Amino acid sequence: MTDYRFSVIVPSSQMTHDETLDATDALGNAGCTDASIRGHVDGMELLFERSSESLQAAISSAIRDVESAGYRVSKIELEREAIPG
């Protein structure tokens, strides 16, 4: 397995501290324990470092987990060095 780094962007308005804690709990319960949450110009950014057989499988499983927590994914962002050579 390889670790892949990517960001999942979830559209949202600015969240209060309590809303951020609720989002963290919901995402963790949905399997997103390998992601960190931070603000993004488009809403909420989940920074993943996910182990998987392929980049596509890592991203697909992250999207599935985020959506099972009740959030909508608007886009995925990659950095060049995030993809193993």
Secondary structure as UniProt FT lines:
FT   STRAND          2..11
FT   HELIX           17..29
FT   TURN            30..31
FT   TURN            33..34
FT   STRAND          35..40
FT   TURN            41..42
FT   STRAND          43..52
FT   HELIX           55..68
FT   TURN            69..70
FT   STRAND          75..77
FT   HELIX           80..82
//
